[in-house]
Amino acid sequence: MKLLYKPLGLLISVLGGLAAGAVFSQVWKLLTGEDDAPEATDQDRGWREILTAAAVQGAVFGLVKAALDRGGAAGFRKITGTWPGDRSGKSDD
């Protein structure tokens, strides 16, 4: 059963990356009023802005990935009765 989860997990990861990009764009727009976050190589932007954008982007991507991975695993368990991740003796909710 866990082998069946691998393609589903891959699909969830791809969709999560797309969703995280969209969420980050909206968060950045709310924080700065700008449509686009600065690129690390943008010479007209300062270190503080570049590193802030990277930190916010990392936090958003991490949060979206964890939420989708957890939701996907919980949904898989609900459908199959099997938890797809590593079982380390801890209770999963």
Sine and cosine of phi, psi and omega as CSV:
sin_phi,cos_phi,sin_psi,cos_psi,sin_omega,cos_omega
0.00,0.00,-0.64,0.77,-0.02,-1.00
-0.89,0.45,-0.49,0.87,0.04,-1.00
-0.91,0.42,-0.54,0.84,0.04,-1.00
-0.92,0.39,-0.43,0.90,-0.04,-1.00
-0.96,0.27,-0.43,0.91,-0.07,-1.00
-0.82,0.57,-0.79,0.62,0.03,-1.00
-0.90,0.44,-0.59,0.81,0.04,-1.00
-0.91,0.42,-0.68,0.74,0.04,-1.00
-0.88,0.47,-0.62,0.79,0.04,-1.00
-0.90,0.43,-0.70,0.71,0.03,-1.00
-0.88,0.47,-0.68,0.73,0.03,-1.00
-0.88,0.48,-0.64,0.77,0.01,-1.00
-0.90,0.43,-0.68,0.73,0.01,-1.00
-0.90,0.44,-0.75,0.66,0.01,-1.00
-0.90,0.44,-0.58,0.81,0.04,-1.00
-0.90,0.44,-0.63,0.77,0.05,-1.00
-0.89,0.46,-0.67,0.74,0.04,-1.00
-0.91,0.41,-0.70,0.71,0.01,-1.00
-0.90,0.44,-0.67,0.74,-0.01,-1.00
-0.89,0.45,-0.63,0.78,0.04,-1.00
-0.88,0.47,-0.68,0.74,0.02,-1.00
-0.92,0.39,-0.67,0.74,0.02,-1.00
-0.90,0.43,-0.69,0.72,0.00,-1.00
-0.87,0.49,-0.68,0.74,0.01,-1.00
-0.85,0.52,-0.67,0.74,0.00,-1.00
-0.93,0.36,-0.66,0.75,0.02,-1.00
-0.89,0.45,-0.70,0.71,-0.02,-1.00
-0.89,0.46,-0.65,0.76,0.01,-1.00
-0.90,0.45,-0.66,0.75,0.04,-1.00
-0.91,0.42,-0.63,0.77,-0.04,-1.00
-0.96,0.29,-0.60,0.80,-0.16,-0.99
-0.87,-0.49,-0.32,0.95,-0.09,-1.00
0.99,0.15,0.00,1.00,0.00,-1.00
-0.99,-0.13,0.57,-0.82,0.00,-1.00
-0.95,0.31,-0.59,0.81,-0.09,-1.00
-0.86,-0.51,0.64,-0.76,0.10,-1.00
-0.97,0.24,0.45,-0.89,0.01,-1.00
-0.94,0.33,0.55,-0.84,0.13,-0.99
-0.99,0.10,0.47,-0.88,-0.01,-1.00
-0.88,0.47,-0.43,0.90,-0.04,-1.00
-0.99,-0.11,0.11,0.99,0.01,-1.00
-0.96,0.29,0.95,-0.32,-0.11,-0.99
-0.95,0.30,-0.26,0.97,0.00,-1.00
-1.00,0.05,-0.01,1.00,0.00,-1.00
-0.94,-0.35,0.54,-0.84,-0.02,-1.00
-1.00,0.07,0.20,-0.98,0.01,-1.00
-0.84,0.54,-0.70,0.71,-0.06,-1.00
-0.85,0.52,-0.71,0.70,-0.02,-1.00
-0.92,0.39,-0.67,0.75,0.01,-1.00
-0.89,0.45,-0.74,0.67,-0.04,-1.00
-0.95,0.33,-0.56,0.83,0.08,-1.00
-0.90,0.44,-0.71,0.70,0.03,-1.00
-0.87,0.50,-0.68,0.73,0.00,-1.00
-0.91,0.42,-0.65,0.76,0.00,-1.00
-0.92,0.40,-0.69,0.73,0.02,-1.00
-0.90,0.43,-0.69,0.73,0.01,-1.00
-0.88,0.48,-0.69,0.72,0.02,-1.00
-0.89,0.46,-0.66,0.75,0.01,-1.00
-0.91,0.42,-0.69,0.72,0.00,-1.00
-0.90,0.43,-0.73,0.69,-0.01,-1.00
-0.89,0.46,-0.67,0.74,0.01,-1.00
-0.89,0.46,-0.69,0.72,-0.01,-1.00
-0.91,0.41,-0.73,0.68,-0.01,-1.00
-0.90,0.43,-0.68,0.74,0.00,-1.00
-0.88,0.47,-0.73,0.69,0.00,-1.00
-0.89,0.46,-0.68,0.73,-0.01,-1.00
-0.90,0.43,-0.69,0.72,-0.01,-1.00
-0.95,0.32,-0.64,0.76,0.04,-1.00
-0.88,0.47,-0.71,0.70,-0.01,-1.00
-0.91,0.42,-0.70,0.71,0.03,-1.00
-0.89,0.45,-0.64,0.76,0.04,-1.00
-0.90,0.43,-0.67,0.74,0.02,-1.00
-0.91,0.41,-0.66,0.75,0.02,-1.00
-0.91,0.41,-0.64,0.77,0.05,-1.00
-0.91,0.42,-0.65,0.76,0.04,-1.00
-0.88,0.47,-0.68,0.73,0.03,-1.00
-0.90,0.44,-0.64,0.77,-0.02,-1.00
-0.89,0.45,-0.62,0.79,-0.03,-1.00
-0.98,0.19,-0.68,0.73,-0.13,-0.99
-0.97,-0.24,-0.33,0.94,-0.08,-1.00
0.99,0.13,0.07,1.00,-0.03,-1.00
-0.86,-0.51,0.74,-0.67,0.08,-1.00
-0.99,0.14,0.80,-0.60,-0.12,-0.99
-0.98,0.19,-0.30,0.95,-0.08,-1.00
-1.00,0.05,-0.08,-1.00,0.03,-1.00
-0.96,0.29,0.72,-0.69,-0.02,-1.00
-0.98,-0.21,0.94,-0.34,-0.07,-1.00
-0.95,-0.32,0.36,0.93,0.02,-1.00
1.00,0.02,-0.13,0.99,0.02,-1.00
-1.00,0.09,0.51,-0.86,0.03,-1.00
-0.98,0.20,0.68,-0.74,0.05,-1.00
-0.95,-0.30,0.64,-0.77,-0.08,-1.00
-1.00,0.01,0.00,0.00,0.00,0.00
